[in-house]
Amino acid sequence: MANNKEAMALVVDIGAGMSEAAPGFDSPLQIASDVLQMIVQRKMFQQSKDELALILYGTDETNNDLADENNYQNINVAFTLSPANWHLFEEIQKIKPGNAPADLVDAIVVAADHLRRETEGKRGFVAKRVLLFTNAATPFNDHSLKIILESLRRQDIIVDAIGPTWGQQDDDNQHDENDRPDSPMHTSEHADNHEDTANNHPTTNGHHLNSPKKPLTQQQQTGIRIINDIVNTTEGSLFTFREALTILSVHQSKAVRPTPTKYIMQLADLKLHICTYIQ
């Protein structure tokens, strides 16, 4: 069993705001789906031991362990924590916009609870992470935020967020902290060529990143402040869609230890021990 695997909950906002787009532009939900598929593909092709869960909020149905008649409604655990596989990939492809209101803070709590339940008593997990996809347009309740943040700290759960924009952060800027080794999308190679941006890389579905910049609503500004608090408290990172696609578009080959071929070369009475590797 691998002793360095990560448990990651992919939390996706499928509310009405995520499906809105100007004519000729991809919606935030479509771009989020493309990023998710790229993450899962990378995990599968590298035969990663990391385990992923898919949690959607804003769904018509409710399916999570914390739900009751009044709390944690319209949040659906669509894929329980497991190694990345084609079933998860298909679940991501089936994501459709939802119409029901759901609380992003509640969604993070459900994700943290799911990670706790699924990793409790199991060995090998060195990190737990929530990766939130949202444009912060959904209303939420932050009355218990301090208690929730303390719980996240106690459980050592990192929260990262990916969205169209984070207010003061320019989509065109690349931040070194977003490619640090503990980043959920870290790659050992860097896109040093300035022309090698997300716009030049097609996504899983063959799309190119295409989203207009527009003023943030009051709800989004409030949501972004709360998300910033959660991310900073848990020592996570903020990514724009452009940054996420750029990082994921850089090829990262699976690390394979070379296997030596050993034999003895004999010249008369002299024996030479030879060890060769294939480059």
DODOTOR-69691 format. One line per field, with one value per residue: x, y, z of N, C-alpha, C in turn; residue in one letter; chain. Coordinates in steps of 0.02 Angstrom, whole numbers, plus 50000, padded with zeros to 5 digits. Each point is the difference from the previous one (the first is absolute). Last residue first. Layout:
// residues N
n.px	[X:...]
n.py	[Y:...]
n.pz	[Z:...]
ca.px	[X:...]
ca.py	[Y:...]
ca.pz	[Z:...]
c.px	[X:...]
c.py	[Y:...]
c.pz	[Z:...]
code	[A:...]
unit	[A:...]
This chain:
// residues 279
n.px	[50891:50113:50207:50202:50239:50210:50253:50217:50234:50225:50153:49952:49843:49718:49768:49745:49757:49740:49816:49809:49798:49876:49793:49802:49791:49830:49937:49892:49930:49842:49791:49899:50040:49874:49773:49943:50004:49816:49804:50051:50073:50102:50068:50060:49991:49827:49903:49962:49810:49789:49949:49941:49780:49844:49989:49888:49764:49906:49991:49831:49783:49958:50074:50181:50092:50119:50146:50002:50070:50102:50202:49991:49926:49967:49964:50152:50129:50180:50186:50089:49926:50106:50258:50243:50138:50187:50186:50074:49888:50080:50027:49949:49745:49746:49771:49912:50186:50213:50220:49985:49899:49867:50124:50106:49860:49903:49819:49816:49778:49978:49911:49861:49780:49965:49909:49913:50022:50078:50132:50078:50068:50080:50022:50043:49878:49958:49939:49779:49842:49983:49870:49767:49911:49970:49810:49745:49839:49956:49844:49915:49948:50101:50166:50249:50117:50113:50108:50192:50135:50123:50151:50198:50229:50145:49926:50016:49850:49758:49821:49856:49942:49780:49871:50070:49955:49784:49946:50061:49858:49803:50021:50010:49797:49878:50051:49905:49731:49765:49749:49892:49995:50208:50168:50158:50182:50111:50233:50117:49984:50137:50218:50020:50010:50203:50197:50163:49995:49857:49780:49753:49809:49814:49883:49859:49821:49799:49934:50059:49845:49765:49906:50208:50277:50240:50114:49937:49865:49768:49894:49987:50228:50191:50244:50172:50231:50186:50259:50250:50278:50271:50197:50089:50063:50009:49820:49800:49984:49964:49781:49852:50010:49900:49767:49916:49998:49821:49796:49977:49936:49771:49875:50002:49932:50053:49960:49877:49789:49975:49941:49929:49975:50054:49836:49819:50081:50159:50254:50179:50226:50172:50188:50211:50228:50254:50250:50209:50067:49921:49990]
n.py	[50204:49767:49851:49816:49869:49797:49875:49840:49827:49852:49838:50006:50159:50040:50118:50002:50120:50137:50222:50180:50191:50248:50154:50188:50203:50140:50226:50235:50241:50218:50111:50064:50220:50174:50021:50110:50237:50117:50019:50099:49986:49992:49864:49917:49986:50047:50214:50127:49950:50076:50229:50074:49970:50164:50194:49985:50022:50216:50103:49925:50090:50208:49999:50033:50053:49912:49863:49769:49759:49766:49796:49785:49737:49756:49834:49993:50224:50166:50195:50223:50164:49996:50050:50049:50176:50079:49825:49848:49804:49779:49750:49834:50021:50022:50036:50013:50112:50013:50071:50238:50179:50193:50182:50166:50153:50154:50165:50091:50042:50156:50081:50104:49886:49768:49828:49810:49778:49809:49929:49849:49902:49801:49867:49900:49992:50179:50204:50030:50066:50228:50133:50002:50141:50225:50059:50021:50148:50040:49934:50052:50027:50015:50049:49937:49841:49734:49745:49873:49801:49886:49806:49857:49822:49815:49721:49760:49823:49987:50056:50202:50122:50055:50161:50228:50123:50087:50201:50202:50079:50114:50225:50156:50072:50169:50220:50094:49981:49990:49989:49920:49928:49883:49887:49802:49773:49788:49942:49929:49776:49844:49963:49855:49773:49905:50026:50055:49945:50043:50102:50064:50123:50143:50155:50232:50209:50134:50036:50027:50057:49985:49773:49850:49909:49927:49834:50010:50062:50126:50133:50149:50146:50138:49932:49761:49827:49778:49879:49845:49908:49905:49891:49996:49980:50127:50052:50069:50220:50176:50037:50124:50236:50107:50033:50187:50210:50046:50070:50227:50149:50022:50134:50238:50075:50079:50149:50105:50135:50027:49889:49840:49820:50011:50103:49869:49792:49822:49954:49827:49859:49783:49879:49826:49870:49872:49853:49865:49771:49757:49728]
n.pz	[48909:50106:50117:50118:50102:50036:50069:49925:49989:49891:49898:49750:49959:50056:50128:50125:50100:50052:49983:50120:50035:50079:50092:49973:49997:49834:49865:49911:49847:49972:50018:50211:50085:49902:50057:50201:50004:49913:50130:50236:50264:50275:50244:50276:50258:50171:50042:49802:49865:50073:49973:49785:49930:50060:49869:49795:49994:49990:49791:49853:50018:49901:49747:49795:49743:49781:49783:49847:49878:49889:49951:49853:49916:49980:50179:50185:49985:49870:49962:49973:50160:50214:49981:49901:49911:50123:50094:50167:50152:50147:50146:50155:50104:50148:50104:50224:50167:50122:49917:49880:49859:50046:50096:49863:49830:49778:49848:49870:50092:50220:50252:50171:50008:49950:49780:49876:50145:50213:50254:50245:50261:50198:50249:50234:50216:50152:49893:49927:50161:50052:49858:50034:50165:49944:49865:50023:49903:49749:49763:49727:49702:49748:49823:49963:49850:50000:50085:50178:50148:50232:50152:50167:50052:50042:49997:50038:50163:50152:50158:49931:49794:49909:50130:49988:49804:49974:50109:49897:49829:50062:50058:49827:49908:50114:49951:49807:49946:49842:49837:49759:49766:49827:49790:49920:49957:49929:49965:50192:50062:49889:50081:50183:49953:49924:50179:50244:50263:50215:50163:49920:49848:49977:50194:50054:50098:50057:50253:50251:50200:50081:50028:50018:49955:49986:49855:49730:49770:49869:49761:49818:49977:50073:50074:50001:50006:49981:50059:50011:50052:49941:49906:49730:49750:49790:49857:50116:50088:49847:49922:50133:49993:49817:50002:50115:49891:49856:50094:50057:49833:49956:50147:49976:49755:49741:49771:49818:50079:50261:50240:50242:50165:50238:50148:50094:50147:50082:50132:50126:50120:50059:50170:50087:50129:49970:50043:50065:50069:49861:49981]
ca.px	[49982:49971:49932:49976:49932:49970:49929:49976:49927:49975:49990:50051:50053:50063:50038:50073:50030:50066:50013:50065:50020:50029:50070:50013:50068:50003:50006:50041:50007:50071:50018:49981:50038:50070:50009:49991:50059:50057:49994:49950:50019:49948:50017:49988:50063:50021:50002:50058:50062:50004:50011:50068:50043:49993:50031:50072:50021:49994:50051:50065:50001:50010:49940:49974:50000:49944:50004:50009:49952:49967:49974:50053:49987:50022:49947:49982:49981:49930:49992:50029:49964:49940:49949:49974:49947:49943:49986:50041:49985:49968:50025:50072:50037:50072:50013:49965:49941:49942:49996:50043:50035:49951:49972:50042:50029:50015:50059:50060:50002:49996:50049:50061:49999:49997:50041:50016:49943:50011:49942:50020:49948:50017:49971:50053:50003:50013:50070:50043:49995:50038:50071:50017:50000:50057:50062:50041:49992:50066:49995:50024:49994:49947:49938:49980:50008:49942:49989:49935:50012:49937:49992:49929:49968:50043:49981:50027:50069:50037:50023:50008:50071:50030:49969:50013:50071:50010:49972:50046:50061:49984:49992:50068:50032:49973:50031:50068:50048:50042:50050:49985:49957:49945:49982:49955:49980:49928:49970:50016:49958:49932:50004:50004:49934:49957:49984:49971:50049:50029:50074:50033:50051:49990:50064:50000:50071:50022:49957:50042:50071:50014:49947:49936:49937:49982:49991:50061:50029:50045:49997:49930:49965:49953:49949:49967:49942:49967:49928:49959:49929:49956:49965:50007:49986:50060:50056:49994:50005:50070:50042:49987:50028:50072:50018:49990:50055:50061:49996:50014:50072:50032:49989:50046:49977:49986:50047:50066:50003:49983:50056:49988:49983:50055:50053:49982:49945:49964:49940:49982:49935:49988:49929:49979:49927:49960:49945:50003:49996:50038:49958]
ca.py	[50069:50029:50028:50048:50019:50055:50004:50068:50006:50060:49985:49952:50007:49964:49996:49996:49941:49981:49933:49983:49932:49958:49985:49928:49984:49960:49928:49974:49928:49982:49987:49932:49951:50006:49968:49928:49971:50007:49947:50015:49993:50021:50045:49977:50003:49930:49967:50024:49978:49928:49984:50019:49948:49941:50015:49997:49931:49973:50033:49970:49933:50008:50021:49953:50022:50044:50032:50073:50028:50057:50043:50044:50071:50035:49998:49930:49961:49978:49929:49961:50014:49959:50015:49935:49986:50044:50037:50059:50030:50065:50041:50009:49963:50013:49993:49942:50020:49972:49928:49974:49942:49955:49958:49942:50006:49933:49992:49991:49935:50006:49960:50037:50071:50010:50055:50046:50037:50015:50021:50040:50019:50059:49999:50011:49941:49941:50001:49985:49929:49965:50009:49958:49930:49993:49994:49952:50012:49994:50020:49952:50024:49969:50036:50036:50071:50045:50033:50031:50042:50016:50063:50003:50066:50051:50067:50020:50024:49974:49932:49982:49988:49952:49934:49971:49981:49941:49943:49985:49972:49932:49959:49988:49952:49933:49983:49978:50042:49961:50039:50006:50058:49989:50055:50048:50057:50004:50016:50070:50041:50002:50040:50069:50015:50024:49949:50026:50018:49940:50001:49995:49948:49963:49965:49931:49982:50011:49980:49967:50016:50072:50037:49987:50031:50051:49972:50006:49935:50005:49948:49992:49945:50033:50037:50053:50025:50053:49999:50059:49984:50049:49968:50030:49945:49994:49982:49932:49952:49999:49967:49928:49976:49999:49942:49939:49996:49985:49930:49959:50003:49961:49928:49977:50016:49942:49986:49986:49962:50041:50020:50061:49981:49966:50047:50036:50048:49994:50041:50039:50029:50049:50007:50064:49996:50056:50018:50072:50038:50062:50060]
ca.pz	[50011:49939:50007:49949:50018:49963:50019:50013:50002:50033:50071:50023:49950:50013:49937:50006:49971:50024:49973:49970:50020:49947:50017:50000:50021:50061:49991:50055:50007:49997:49930:49981:50039:49981:49934:50007:50033:49954:49950:49949:49930:49954:49945:49932:49962:49992:50065:50038:49967:50008:50070:50017:49972:50043:50065:49990:49997:50068:50040:49984:50028:50072:50036:50050:50070:50012:50065:50002:50047:49968:50053:50023:50006:49940:49950:49986:50059:50003:50015:49946:49938:49997:50049:50018:49953:50013:49940:49998:49935:50002:49945:50010:49950:49991:49929:49974:49965:50033:50001:50052:49970:49971:50053:50014:50066:50023:50043:49959:49966:49927:49964:49988:50016:50072:50023:49944:49974:49929:49961:49942:49952:49960:49933:49951:49957:50042:50024:49943:49986:50053:49986:49943:50024:50044:49962:50037:50072:50031:50070:50050:50069:50038:49989:50061:49983:50007:49935:49988:49942:49967:49964:49982:49991:50030:49980:49935:49997:49943:50012:50071:50015:49953:50004:50067:50003:49958:50037:50055:49972:49977:50060:50026:49955:50015:50064:49987:50036:50046:50038:50071:50011:50047:50045:49967:50041:50007:49935:49985:50044:49971:49939:50021:50027:49946:49951:49938:49949:49969:49997:50065:49995:49938:49994:49978:49993:49931:49945:49950:49993:49995:49966:50032:49982:50049:50066:50041:50016:50057:50051:50019:49967:49956:50039:49963:50038:49962:50007:49985:49995:50031:50056:50066:50047:50042:49956:49973:50054:50023:49950:50006:50063:49993:49958:50039:50048:49961:49979:50060:50009:49947:50014:50052:50067:50042:50055:49974:49937:49943:49957:49960:49931:49968:49981:49939:50004:49936:50001:49941:50018:49947:49983:49973:49993:50020:49957:49986:50062:49998:50000]
c.px	[49933:49978:49976:49929:49977:49928:49970:49925:49981:49924:49971:49986:50059:50047:50068:50031:50076:50024:50072:50001:50065:50022:50029:50073:50008:50072:50003:50001:50044:50006:50073:50019:49986:50042:50072:50012:49994:50062:50060:49997:49944:50027:49939:50021:49993:50065:50026:50008:50061:50067:50010:50017:50073:50046:49998:50037:50075:50024:50000:50056:50068:50004:50016:49937:49970:49999:49940:50009:50013:49947:49973:49970:50064:49985:50018:49949:49982:49988:49926:49992:50026:49961:49939:49947:49965:49943:49937:49986:50036:49988:49961:50031:50073:50028:50073:50011:49965:49935:49938:49990:50048:50033:49949:49969:50039:50037:50008:50062:50065:50006:49988:50050:50064:50009:49994:50046:50021:49938:50020:49937:50031:49943:50017:49974:50055:50008:50016:50073:50044:49998:50044:50075:50022:50007:50061:50070:50046:49998:50067:49991:50022:49996:49942:49935:49974:50016:49937:49998:49932:50017:49930:49987:49927:49970:50043:49983:50018:50070:50040:50019:50012:50073:50037:49973:50016:50072:50010:49976:50050:50063:49984:49996:50071:50034:49976:50036:50070:50055:50039:50054:49988:49961:49941:49983:49958:49976:49925:49968:50012:49953:49931:50002:49998:49929:49952:49988:49966:50055:50028:50075:50037:50049:49992:50071:50004:50075:50033:49959:50033:50072:50018:49949:49943:49930:49978:49983:50066:50026:50049:49993:49927:49959:49961:49952:49972:49936:49971:49927:49959:49927:49953:49959:50010:49993:50066:50062:49999:50009:50072:50042:49993:50034:50075:50021:49996:50061:50062:49999:50020:50075:50033:49992:50052:49978:49979:50052:50072:50004:49975:50062:49986:49986:50057:50055:49992:49939:49965:49933:49981:49929:49993:49925:49974:49926:49957:49943:50003:49989:50044]
c.py	[50016:50070:50025:50022:50054:50012:50063:49997:50071:50003:50059:49983:49957:50008:49968:49993:50004:49937:49982:49930:49982:49932:49953:49988:49924:49983:49965:49924:49982:49926:49982:49984:49929:49947:50003:49964:49924:49967:50000:49941:50029:49994:50018:50051:49969:49994:49929:49965:50021:49974:49926:49984:50015:49944:49940:50016:49992:49927:49974:50032:49967:49932:50009:50028:49948:50018:50047:50024:50075:50027:50063:50046:50038:50074:50039:49995:49930:49961:49982:49925:49958:50013:49956:50007:49934:49986:50042:50044:50066:50025:50064:50040:50015:49957:50011:49989:49939:50023:49972:49925:49971:49940:49951:49955:49936:50006:49928:49989:49988:49931:50004:49962:50035:50073:50005:50056:50047:50035:50018:50018:50044:50014:50066:49995:50005:49937:49938:49999:49979:49925:49965:50005:49953:49929:49990:49993:49955:50010:49989:50029:49946:50028:49973:50038:50045:50069:50043:50035:50026:50048:50006:50069:49991:50070:50051:50070:50024:50031:49969:49926:49977:49985:49948:49929:49968:49976:49935:49939:49980:49966:49928:49956:49983:49947:49930:49981:49975:50045:49954:50041:50013:50064:49981:50055:50049:50061:50008:50021:50074:50042:50008:50047:50073:50015:50028:49943:50023:50022:49933:49991:49999:49943:49952:49973:49925:49993:50017:49971:49958:50017:50073:50044:49980:50028:50051:49979:50011:49931:50014:49948:49998:49949:50046:50037:50060:50020:50058:49987:50064:49979:50049:49961:50024:49943:49994:49980:49928:49948:49995:49961:49924:49974:49995:49938:49935:49992:49979:49926:49959:49998:49957:49925:49977:50022:49937:49985:49992:49958:50044:50018:50060:49981:49968:50047:50039:50046:49992:50036:50050:50027:50055:49999:50068:49984:50055:50022:50075:50039:50062]
c.pz	[49967:50016:49932:50017:49952:50024:49970:50016:50020:49996:50039:50074:50025:49941:50016:49931:50008:49965:50018:49971:49966:50027:49946:50015:50005:50016:50067:49994:50058:50012:49992:49928:49977:50036:49978:49934:50005:50031:49953:49952:49957:49929:49960:49949:49930:49960:49995:50067:50041:49971:50010:50072:50015:49975:50046:50065:49994:50001:50072:50042:49988:50034:50074:50031:50046:50074:50008:50071:50006:50047:49969:50053:50017:50001:49937:49943:49979:50063:49999:50010:49943:49936:49991:50054:50017:49951:50010:49939:49995:49929:50000:49944:50007:49943:49983:49926:49971:49968:50032:50005:50050:49967:49971:50052:50015:50065:50020:50042:49963:49969:49925:49958:49981:50018:50076:50021:49944:49974:49929:49961:49946:49951:49966:49929:49947:49957:50041:50021:49942:49989:50052:49984:49944:50026:50046:49970:50041:50076:50034:50070:50050:50071:50042:49992:50055:49972:50006:49933:49977:49943:49971:49971:49982:49994:50037:49979:49930:49999:49943:50007:50071:50014:49958:50005:50067:50002:49960:50040:50055:49973:49981:50063:50023:49957:50022:50065:49989:50026:50047:50035:50074:50011:50045:50049:49958:50040:50003:49934:49987:50043:49968:49940:50024:50025:49948:49951:49935:49952:49975:49990:50066:49992:49940:49996:49988:49991:49932:49943:49945:49982:49987:49966:50047:49991:50053:50071:50037:50018:50056:50056:50023:49962:49954:50047:49963:50037:49961:50015:49995:49990:50036:50052:50072:50050:50039:49960:49973:50055:50023:49949:50005:50063:49991:49960:50040:50047:49962:49983:50062:50009:49947:50015:50051:50069:50037:50053:49975:49936:49944:49960:49955:49927:49963:49977:49936:49999:49932:50009:49945:50010:49948:49983:49979:49991:50031:49955:49989:50064:50000]
code	[Q:I:Y:T:C:I:H:L:K:L:D:A:L:Q:M:I:Y:K:T:P:T:P:R:V:A:K:S:Q:H:V:S:L:I:T:L:A:E:R:F:T:F:L:S:G:E:T:T:N:V:I:D:N:I:I:R:I:G:T:Q:Q:Q:Q:T:L:P:K:K:P:S:N:L:H:H:G:N:T:T:P:H:N:N:A:T:D:E:H:N:D:A:H:E:S:T:H:M:P:S:D:P:R:D:N:E:D:H:Q:N:D:D:D:Q:Q:G:W:T:P:G:I:A:D:V:I:I:D:Q:R:R:L:S:E:L:I:I:K:L:S:H:D:N:F:P:T:A:A:N:T:F:L:L:V:R:K:A:V:F:G:R:K:G:E:T:E:R:R:L:H:D:A:A:V:V:I:A:D:V:L:D:A:P:A:N:G:P:K:I:K:Q:I:E:E:F:L:H:W:N:A:P:S:L:T:F:A:V:N:I:N:Q:Y:N:N:E:D:A:L:D:N:N:T:E:D:T:G:Y:L:I:L:A:L:E:D:K:S:Q:Q:F:M:K:R:Q:V:I:M:Q:L:V:D:S:A:I:Q:L:P:S:D:F:G:P:A:A:E:S:M:G:A:G:I:D:V:V:L:A:M:A:E:K:N:N:A:M]
unit	[A:A:A:A:A:A:A:A:A:A:A:A:A:A:A:A:A:A:A:A:A:A:A:A:A:A:A:A:A:A:A:A:A:A:A:A:A:A:A:A:A:A:A:A:A:A:A:A:A:A:A:A:A:A:A:A:A:A:A:A:A:A:A:A:A:A:A:A:A:A:A:A:A:A:A:A:A:A:A:A:A:A:A:A:A:A:A:A:A:A:A:A:A:A:A:A:A:A:A:A:A:A:A:A:A:A:A:A:A:A:A:A:A:A:A:A:A:A:A:A:A:A:A:A:A:A:A:A:A:A:A:A:A:A:A:A:A:A:A:A:A:A:A:A:A:A:A:A:A:A:A:A:A:A:A:A:A:A:A:A:A:A:A:A:A:A:A:A:A:A:A:A:A:A:A:A:A:A:A:A:A:A:A:A:A:A:A:A:A:A:A:A:A:A:A:A:A:A:A:A:A:A:A:A:A:A:A:A:A:A:A:A:A:A:A:A:A:A:A:A:A:A:A:A:A:A:A:A:A:A:A:A:A:A:A:A:A:A:A:A:A:A:A:A:A:A:A:A:A:A:A:A:A:A:A:A:A:A:A:A:A:A:A:A:A:A:A:A:A:A:A:A:A:A:A:A:A:A:A]
